[in-house]
Amino acid sequence: MWSIPAVLLLLALHFWRRACGRRLAGQRGERLVGRALAGLCPAVLHDLILPLGKGWTQIDHVALTAKGLLVVETKHYRGLILGRADDPHWCQRQGRRRRLFQNPLRQNALHIQAVADLGLGVPVLGLVVFTDAAVFPHGRPAGVSALASLKEDLASWLYDRPSPRLRCAFQRLVQAEERGRVMRRAFRRQQWVQRRWDNDLVAAWTCLIAASLVALGCGLVEVTAAYPTWPLGLFGRWRG
């Protein structure tokens, strides 16, 4: 009888680890790409929160290059990645498991728009960088790079020093990012609320609550079996 809550607890732990694992993997990917960009580009900003429409958007990296400001979206995925530039969603395949995720090129287009809306007066470009063991069996779409080939892919961007105009625009971006500290805190709170409804976290909490209720039921059954009159005794004391 006690095996049921034990199984539910194991399921809760499984879903919890999977949800936390995705978050930690994403943070690790951003650190890897951030270090690579810092070694290649004259200046890099990380984890920016900028206004977009009526809300905000989070940008992994913005790097200063000779061609313009490079907005970088990081994806820390492994397995086969299937998708074209104009597809709304791409597919990640690991063995028999399949997972759809938003087209990162479209996602990064919004980030590019957020930087362009600041009116810096310089080209704003975009790149999606996949880390880990992601494989594109049909070739990487334009605008997608891999961490292992990032230096080669950015060679034409780094052939010269950025112009004073580009450096001035980057400094204005730094100032805009510094002014947005209050906005960043609000955005972080919004992200925290959204993560609470992550499918795996919901499944983990559901299993945990179910395990608690089943364990309580098992305990009541055992106590009742050992002391058949205990509920009546409690009721009598309450009346007295």
ABEGO torsion letter per residue (X at the ends): XAAAAAAAAAAAAAAAAAAAAAAAAAAAAAAAAAAAAAAABABBBBGBBBBBEABBBBBABBBBBAAEBBBBBBBBBBEBBBEBAABABBBBBBEABBBBBBBAAAAAAAAAAAAAAAGAGBBBBBBBBBBEABBBAAEBBBGBBBAAAAAAAAAAAAABBBBAAAAAAAAAAAAAAAAAAAAAAAAAAAAAAAAAABAAAAAAAAAAAAAAAAAAAAAAAAAAAABAAAAAAAAAAAAX
